[in-house]
Amino acid sequence: MKRQYIIPIFVPHLGCPNDCIFCNQKSISGQKKNMTKEEAKKIIEEYLKSIKDEEAQIEVAFYGGSFTAIEKEKQEELLEVAYEYVKNGQIESIRISTRPDYIDKETLKRLKKYKVKTIELGVQSANNYILNRANRGHTFEDVKKASKLIRRNGFKLGHQMMVGLPESTRIDEINTAKSLIKLKPKMVRIYPVLVVKGTKLEEEYKKEKYEPLTIVQAVEICKNLVRMFVDKNIEVIRVGLQNTDEISSPENKESEVVAGPFHPAFRQLVESAMWYDAIVEKIKKLNVKVKEVEVTINPIDVNNVIGHKRENISKLKEIYDVDLIIKQDENIKQGKSKIEITQTYNDFLEE
C-alpha cells in the first residue's frame, strides 16, 4: 500500500464571514500572515524535497478559514499553484476545507476544473441552537444541502465536528454523529473544544460563563463517537488538534491554549480507552473470576492496547486484579484482536 503524504497550506481567516466563538485561526495554524501564491509554491517545493518515497501518494490541502468564501480570483490563484503539480504528476490530488454555506454548483464546477478531489465541511454541530450560540452563521440545513451537492458531483466528502461547544451536551454530540452518518461522508475529524487566546470563548471562560470539558470527559465522549463512525466504515482521520508550538498544554507559557482538554497524545487516549472497554467487556461475559487475559494484536496496535503510560495495564490490575499479557501477530488486521482468558482464579488456586 502506497504511503500518503499531505502538504498543508493554511489560509487563516481569508474570506471567513464569521468570527466563531471558539476560533482564532491564526493561533491554531501558527500562520500570522495571509497566504500568497509565492508562499504556497515555496511550501509545496519544500515538502516535495523532503519526501523521498517515489511511490508516495501526495495531496495538497488548503486548511483554515473558509476556502470557497475567498474571492474567486484568490481561490483560483492558489488552486492554480497546486494544479501545476497535479498536471506534472508530482502530486496526486487537492483537498480543501470550507463552510457549508459557501458551496454551490458554480463553486463545485470551479473546484473540479482544478482537480480538487476532497472537500471537508466544518459542521461542528447538527443542533441549530448550538450553531447559533457558537456564532457559526449557518444552519444544519446548509450542511445537508452542501453534503448532497458535494457527493452528487463526485467529490469525496469529509466532515468536521466539535465536542464541548457552549451548551452542547453528550446527547447533542451523539445526535450530531448520527446526523452526519446519514449524510455518508468518507471521513470525519473530531475536535474537542479548546479555549484559545483572542476568542470570544476566552472572554466567556474568564467570566465563568463557559466551562470546558476535562480530558477524561472529552475522551469518554470521543471514544463513543469514533466507535459510531468506524461501525459505519467512515474513516476518522483526526481526533483532537495537532500538537504545535501554538497549540500545546495551557501550562506552557508559549501556548495559545488557555484551557480545555488538550493532550499531545489525545487520539491515543481515545483509542486506548476503546481497547480497554473491549477487554473489560470480554472479561465481564465470563461467569468466573479472571486472573490473566491474553490479547493478540497487530504490532501497530501495541501502544494503544497498553495505554498511555501503561494506563490500561495499571487499571486492569487495580480495578479487576487482572494481569494483561500482550502478544503480537502481523497476520491480525490492524484494529482487530484475539482476546483469550488464559487463567482464572480457580486455576490459580488449584496450582
C-alpha positions as CSV (number, residue, x, y, z in Angstrom):
1,M,0.0,0.0,0.0
2,K,1.3,3.4,-1.0
3,R,2.1,5.8,1.8
4,Q,0.1,9.0,1.8
5,Y,1.5,12.5,2.5
6,I,-0.4,15.7,2.9
7,I,1.2,19.1,2.2
8,P,-0.8,21.6,4.4
9,I,-1.3,25.1,3.2
10,F,-3.1,27.3,5.8
11,V,-5.2,30.2,4.6
12,P,-6.3,31.6,8.0
13,H,-9.5,33.7,8.1
14,L,-9.2,34.5,4.4
15,G,-12.8,35.0,3.3
16,C,-14.3,33.8,6.6
17,P,-17.5,35.8,7.2
18,N,-17.8,34.9,10.9
19,D,-15.8,35.0,14.0
20,C,-16.9,31.8,15.6
21,I,-16.8,31.9,19.3
22,F,-14.0,29.3,19.6
23,C,-11.9,30.3,16.7
24,N,-8.6,32.2,16.2
25,Q,-7.3,30.5,13.0
26,K,-4.0,32.4,13.1
27,S,-3.3,30.9,16.5
28,I,-4.5,27.4,15.6
29,S,-2.5,27.3,12.3
30,G,0.6,29.3,13.5
31,Q,0.1,31.3,10.4
32,K,0.4,35.0,11.2
33,K,0.2,36.3,7.6
34,N,-2.2,35.7,4.7
35,M,-1.2,33.2,2.1
36,T,0.2,34.2,-1.3
37,K,0.8,32.1,-4.4
38,E,4.5,32.6,-4.0
39,E,4.4,31.3,-0.4
40,A,2.2,28.4,-1.4
41,K,4.6,27.4,-4.1
42,K,7.5,27.6,-1.7
43,I,5.7,25.4,0.8
44,I,4.9,22.7,-1.8
45,E,8.5,22.7,-3.1
46,E,10.0,22.3,0.4
47,Y,7.7,19.4,1.2
48,L,8.4,17.7,-2.1
49,K,12.1,17.9,-1.4
50,S,11.7,16.2,1.9
51,I,9.5,13.3,0.6
52,K,11.9,10.6,-0.6
53,D,9.4,7.9,-1.3
54,E,8.9,7.7,-5.1
55,E,5.7,5.7,-4.7
56,A,4.1,8.2,-2.3
57,Q,0.6,9.5,-2.8
58,I,0.8,13.3,-2.2
59,E,-2.0,15.6,-1.6
60,V,-2.0,19.4,-1.2
61,A,-4.6,20.5,1.4
62,F,-5.8,24.1,1.9
63,Y,-6.8,24.3,5.5
64,G,-8.1,27.0,7.8
65,G,-10.5,29.9,7.1
66,S,-13.2,29.1,4.5
67,F,-11.6,28.4,1.2
68,T,-14.6,28.8,-1.0
69,A,-15.6,32.1,0.7
70,I,-12.4,33.7,-0.5
71,E,-12.8,35.9,-3.6
72,K,-12.8,33.8,-6.7
73,E,-9.6,35.3,-8.1
74,K,-7.7,34.4,-4.9
75,Q,-9.1,30.9,-4.9
76,E,-8.1,30.3,-8.5
77,E,-4.7,31.9,-7.8
78,L,-3.9,29.3,-5.0
79,L,-5.6,26.4,-6.8
80,E,-3.5,27.1,-10.0
81,V,-0.3,26.8,-8.0
82,A,-1.3,23.3,-6.7
83,Y,-2.8,22.3,-10.0
84,E,0.5,22.7,-11.8
85,Y,2.0,20.0,-9.6
86,V,-1.1,17.7,-10.4
87,K,-0.6,18.2,-14.1
88,N,3.1,17.3,-14.0
89,G,2.4,14.3,-11.8
90,Q,4.3,15.4,-8.6
91,I,1.1,15.4,-6.5
92,E,-1.9,13.3,-6.9
93,S,-4.8,15.5,-5.7
94,I,-6.0,18.6,-3.9
95,R,-8.1,18.9,-0.8
96,I,-9.9,22.0,0.6
97,S,-11.8,22.7,3.8
98,T,-14.7,25.2,3.9
99,R,-18.0,26.3,5.2
100,P,-21.2,24.5,4.2
101,D,-23.0,27.8,3.3
102,Y,-20.3,28.6,0.6
103,I,-20.9,25.5,-1.5
104,D,-23.0,25.8,-4.7
105,K,-22.9,24.3,-8.3
106,E,-20.7,27.1,-9.6
107,T,-18.2,26.7,-6.8
108,L,-18.0,22.9,-7.3
109,K,-17.6,23.4,-11.1
110,R,-14.6,25.7,-10.3
111,L,-13.1,23.2,-7.9
112,K,-13.5,20.3,-10.3
113,K,-11.7,22.4,-13.0
114,Y,-8.6,22.3,-10.8
115,K,-8.9,18.6,-9.9
116,V,-9.9,19.1,-6.3
117,K,-10.7,15.6,-5.0
118,T,-11.8,16.1,-1.4
119,I,-14.0,18.7,0.3
120,E,-14.2,18.9,4.1
121,L,-17.0,20.8,5.6
122,G,-16.8,22.5,9.0
123,V,-20.1,21.2,10.5
124,Q,-19.3,21.4,14.3
125,S,-22.9,20.5,15.4
126,A,-26.2,19.4,14.0
127,N,-28.1,21.4,16.6
128,N,-29.1,24.8,15.2
129,Y,-29.3,26.4,18.6
130,I,-25.7,25.4,19.4
131,L,-24.5,26.6,15.9
132,N,-26.1,30.0,16.6
133,R,-24.6,30.1,20.1
134,A,-21.2,29.5,18.6
135,N,-21.8,32.3,16.0
136,R,-21.3,29.9,13.1
137,G,-23.6,31.9,10.8
138,H,-25.2,28.8,9.1
139,T,-27.7,26.1,9.9
140,F,-27.6,22.3,9.7
141,E,-29.9,22.6,6.7
142,D,-26.9,24.2,4.9
143,V,-24.8,21.2,5.9
144,K,-27.3,18.8,4.4
145,K,-27.6,20.7,1.1
146,A,-23.8,21.1,0.7
147,S,-23.1,17.5,1.6
148,K,-25.5,16.2,-1.0
149,L,-24.2,18.6,-3.7
150,I,-20.6,17.5,-3.0
151,R,-21.3,13.8,-3.2
152,R,-23.5,14.1,-6.3
153,N,-20.7,16.0,-8.1
154,G,-18.2,13.2,-7.5
155,F,-16.1,14.7,-4.7
156,K,-15.0,12.9,-1.6
157,L,-16.9,14.3,1.3
158,G,-15.4,15.0,4.8
159,H,-17.0,16.4,7.9
160,Q,-15.5,18.1,10.9
161,M,-17.4,18.1,14.2
162,M,-16.7,19.5,17.7
163,V,-17.4,18.3,21.2
164,G,-17.8,20.6,24.2
165,L,-19.3,23.6,22.4
166,P,-21.1,26.1,24.7
167,E,-24.4,24.5,26.0
168,S,-23.8,21.3,24.0
169,T,-24.5,18.1,25.8
170,R,-23.3,14.5,25.2
171,I,-26.7,13.7,23.7
172,D,-26.3,16.7,21.2
173,E,-22.9,15.3,20.2
174,I,-24.2,11.7,19.7
175,N,-27.1,13.2,17.7
176,T,-24.6,15.2,15.6
177,A,-22.7,12.0,14.8
178,K,-25.9,10.2,13.9
179,S,-26.9,13.1,11.6
180,L,-23.5,13.1,9.9
181,I,-23.6,9.3,9.3
182,K,-26.9,9.8,7.4
183,L,-25.0,12.2,5.0
184,K,-22.5,9.5,4.2
185,P,-19.1,11.3,4.5
186,K,-16.0,9.3,3.6
187,M,-14.1,10.7,6.6
188,V,-14.6,12.8,9.7
189,R,-12.5,14.8,12.1
190,I,-13.5,15.2,15.8
191,Y,-12.2,18.2,17.7
192,P,-12.8,18.8,21.5
193,V,-13.2,22.5,22.0
194,L,-10.1,24.3,23.4
195,V,-10.3,27.8,24.8
196,V,-7.8,29.8,22.6
197,K,-6.4,33.2,23.3
198,G,-8.1,36.1,21.5
199,T,-11.5,34.4,21.1
200,K,-14.9,35.2,22.4
201,L,-14.9,31.9,24.2
202,E,-11.9,33.1,26.2
203,E,-13.9,36.0,27.4
204,E,-16.8,33.7,28.4
205,Y,-14.3,31.4,30.2
206,K,-12.8,34.3,32.2
207,K,-16.3,35.4,33.2
208,E,-17.1,31.8,34.2
209,K,-19.8,31.6,31.6
210,Y,-18.2,28.6,29.9
211,E,-16.6,25.6,31.5
212,P,-14.5,23.4,29.1
213,L,-14.5,19.6,29.2
214,T,-11.9,17.8,31.2
215,I,-9.6,15.4,29.4
216,V,-11.5,12.5,30.9
217,Q,-14.9,13.8,29.7
218,A,-13.6,14.5,26.2
219,V,-12.0,11.1,25.9
220,E,-15.3,9.5,27.1
221,I,-17.5,11.2,24.5
222,C,-14.9,10.9,21.7
223,K,-14.5,7.2,22.1
224,N,-18.2,6.7,21.6
225,L,-18.2,8.9,18.5
226,V,-15.2,7.1,17.0
227,R,-17.0,3.8,17.5
228,M,-20.1,5.1,15.8
229,F,-18.3,6.3,12.7
230,V,-16.0,3.2,12.5
231,D,-19.0,0.9,12.7
232,K,-20.4,2.6,9.6
233,N,-17.0,2.3,7.8
234,I,-16.4,6.1,8.0
235,E,-12.7,6.9,8.5
236,V,-11.9,9.0,11.5
237,I,-8.8,10.9,10.2
238,R,-8.2,13.0,13.3
239,V,-9.2,13.2,16.9
240,G,-8.0,16.4,18.7
241,L,-6.0,19.3,17.4
242,Q,-2.4,18.6,16.4
243,N,0.3,19.5,18.9
244,T,2.2,22.5,17.7
245,D,4.2,25.4,19.3
246,E,1.0,27.4,19.4
247,I,-1.4,24.6,20.3
248,S,0.1,22.8,23.4
249,S,-0.6,22.5,27.1
250,P,-2.1,25.6,28.8
251,E,0.7,25.2,31.3
252,N,3.2,26.1,28.5
253,K,3.6,29.9,28.6
254,E,4.1,30.0,24.8
255,S,0.8,28.2,24.2
256,E,-2.2,29.9,22.7
257,V,-4.4,27.5,24.6
258,V,-5.9,29.0,27.8
259,A,-7.9,25.9,29.0
260,G,-9.6,22.8,27.8
261,P,-8.9,19.1,27.1
262,F,-5.6,19.4,25.4
263,H,-3.3,16.4,25.4
264,P,-0.4,15.8,23.0
265,A,-1.5,12.2,22.5
266,F,-5.3,12.7,22.7
267,R,-6.1,10.2,20.0
268,Q,-4.0,7.6,21.7
269,L,-6.0,8.2,24.9
270,V,-9.3,7.7,23.0
271,E,-8.1,4.5,21.2
272,S,-6.6,3.1,24.4
273,A,-9.9,3.7,26.2
274,M,-11.7,1.8,23.4
275,W,-9.3,-1.2,23.7
276,Y,-9.8,-1.1,27.5
277,D,-13.6,-1.3,27.1
278,A,-13.2,-4.2,24.6
279,I,-11.1,-6.2,27.1
280,V,-13.3,-5.5,30.1
281,E,-16.4,-6.5,28.0
282,K,-14.8,-9.8,27.3
283,I,-14.0,-10.4,31.0
284,K,-17.5,-9.5,32.1
285,K,-19.1,-12.0,29.8
286,L,-17.4,-14.9,31.7
287,N,-19.0,-16.2,34.8
288,V,-15.6,-16.7,36.5
289,K,-13.1,-14.5,38.3
290,V,-10.4,-13.8,35.7
291,K,-6.8,-13.8,36.7
292,E,-5.0,-13.3,33.4
293,V,-6.1,-12.2,29.9
294,E,-4.0,-12.6,26.7
295,V,-4.6,-10.1,23.9
296,T,-3.1,-10.9,20.4
297,I,-2.9,-7.9,18.2
298,N,-1.2,-6.4,15.2
299,P,2.2,-4.8,16.3
300,I,0.8,-1.4,15.2
301,D,-1.8,-1.5,18.0
302,V,0.5,-2.4,20.9
303,N,0.9,1.1,22.3
304,N,-2.8,1.7,22.2
305,V,-3.6,-1.6,24.0
306,I,-1.0,-0.9,26.7
307,G,-2.4,2.6,27.0
308,H,-0.7,5.9,27.5
309,K,1.9,5.5,30.3
310,R,0.7,1.8,30.6
311,E,-2.6,3.0,31.9
312,N,-4.7,0.1,30.6
313,I,-2.3,-2.4,32.3
314,S,-2.5,-0.5,35.6
315,K,-6.3,-0.1,35.5
316,L,-7.0,-3.7,34.8
317,K,-4.7,-4.7,37.7
318,E,-6.1,-2.1,40.1
319,I,-9.8,-2.4,39.3
320,Y,-10.2,-6.1,38.3
321,D,-6.9,-7.6,39.6
322,V,-6.3,-8.9,36.1
323,D,-2.9,-9.3,34.5
324,L,-2.7,-8.3,30.8
325,I,-0.5,-10.3,28.6
326,I,0.1,-8.9,25.0
327,K,1.2,-10.9,22.0
328,Q,1.9,-9.6,18.6
329,D,0.8,-11.2,15.3
330,E,1.3,-9.4,11.9
331,N,-1.4,-11.6,10.4
332,I,-4.1,-9.9,12.6
333,K,-5.6,-6.9,10.9
334,Q,-4.9,-3.5,12.5
335,G,-7.7,-2.6,14.9
336,K,-8.7,-6.3,15.4
337,S,-7.7,-8.6,18.2
338,K,-7.9,-12.1,19.6
339,I,-8.7,-12.0,23.3
340,E,-8.4,-15.1,25.4
341,I,-8.8,-15.7,29.1
342,T,-5.6,-17.7,30.0
343,Q,-6.1,-18.1,33.7
344,T,-8.9,-17.8,36.1
345,Y,-8.7,-17.6,39.9
346,N,-9.9,-21.2,40.1
347,D,-6.9,-22.3,38.0
348,F,-4.6,-20.1,40.2
349,L,-5.9,-21.7,43.4
350,E,-5.6,-25.2,42.1
351,E,-2.0,-24.6,41.3
